[in-house]
Amino acid sequence: MHIVSPTIAERLEDNSPAERFYGIADVPNFFRKPYGPGWALVGDAGHHRDPVGAHGISDAVRDASILAEEVHAALTGDKVMERALGDYERRRNEAGFPLYEQNCRIAAFVPPSVDELRIRAALRTASHEDVNAYFGARYGTR
């Protein structure tokens, strides 16, 4: 099975890498408390997962948005700051943990479930909108 387009494969056929490939192993996956007196963490600083999915910037933007909403509520007097920061942590965890678990499975090369294989098969003939909706829901971009 070729994962490179035929045109690109032809161009690469007689070439060799300029230098050796570098990789990483044993990347720590964690969630940590993302706030304290006078500080808050977003993205990889607050929770980290294997970079296989390349979602670091998406997580940081999502977390910053949630944090901004919660801090705004505290600054306008709708909540006490400690509660707002606790709500930020809860919302971040709720949004991030399903993707975290999925990413850990991918990084560990856990085979897809029968249901996932059925979904993938259905996506082959699905509309562009349905494919976008699926991946948006799966990766937290919708």
N, C-alpha and C positions, 0 to 999 in steps of 0.2 A: 504494500500500500504506500503510495507516494503522498506526502503531505506538502511537498513543494510543487508549485505549478510547473508544468513541463518546460516552459520558457526559461524560468529561473533555474531549473535543474540542469538544462543544457549549458547555461552560462557558468554554472558552478562545477560542472563535471570534471574539468581538467585543472581545477584550482585546489590549493591547499590553504589551510588557515595561516594567517600571518604570525600568530603565536598560539600557544596552548590555551585551551579553555579553562576557565576558573569557575569553581562552584562553591557552594556553601552547604554545610550539613549541620544537623542538630540546632536548627534555629529555634530559640525559645518562643513558645506561644503562651501568652498570658493576658489577663485583665488585671489592672491595678486600680486602686482608688484614684479617681482622676481629679481630685481637688483637695485643697487644704487652705489654711488661712492666707489669703492674698494671692493664691495661684490656682490654676486649673490646667489640665492636660487634654489635648485632643489628638486624634489619630494614633500613630504608632507609639507615641509617648505614653498614652493611657491604656492602650491594648495593642498587642502585637501578634501577628500571625505570619506564618511562612509566606514569603513573597511570591509564591507560585501563582497566585491570582492577580498580582499587581494592582491591588485595591487601596494602597496606602493613601494616596491623595484623595480618593473618593471618601474614605473613612474620615480623614482629617476635615474635609469640607462638611460632611454630614455632622460630625461631632461639633465643629465650630458653630454651625447653624443652631443646633440644639442648645449649646452653651449660651449663645447670644440671646436666644428666646428666654431662657431661664434667668439669666442675669438681668435682662431687661425687666422681667417681672419683679425681680427683687428691687431694682433701682427705682421703679415706679411705685413701689409700695404694695404691690399685689401679693408678694410673698416675702418671708424673711429669707435673707441670703442663704443661710445654712439649708433651709428647706429647698430653695431653688437649686442649689448645687447637688443636693441629694436627688432631686428630680432629674437633674441632668444625668447623673450617674445611672439612674434607673432607666431612663429613656435611651441613653447610649447603649447600655447592656441589652435592652430589648431589641434595638435596631441592629446591633452588631453581633450578638451571640449566634443567631442562626447562620450567618455568613461565616463566622469564625469556625463553627463546627464543620460546615461544608468545606471550607478551605483546608482544614486539618485533614479531612478525609481525602481530598484531592492530593495534598502533599504526601500523604502516606500511600498513595496509589491504591486506595480501596476501590474495588470494581463498582461500577454503578449498579443500583438495584434493578430488579425486573421492571418496576414502575418507571424508573428513570429511562431505561432503554425504550420502553413503550412511548414515553413522551418524546424522546429524541426522534423516534421513527415517525411519529405524527407530525413533528415540526418540519420534516422534509417536504411535506406537501401543504403546510400551513401558509396562511397569508403573511405578508411582510409585517402587518400590524400585530398579528397574533405572535409571531416570532419575537418582535420587539417587546410585547407585553410579557411574554414568558421570561426573557432574559432580564428585563427590567425588574420583574418581581424576584427573580432568582438572585440577582446581584444587588438589589436594594437601590436601584437608580430610578424607580418609579414609585 
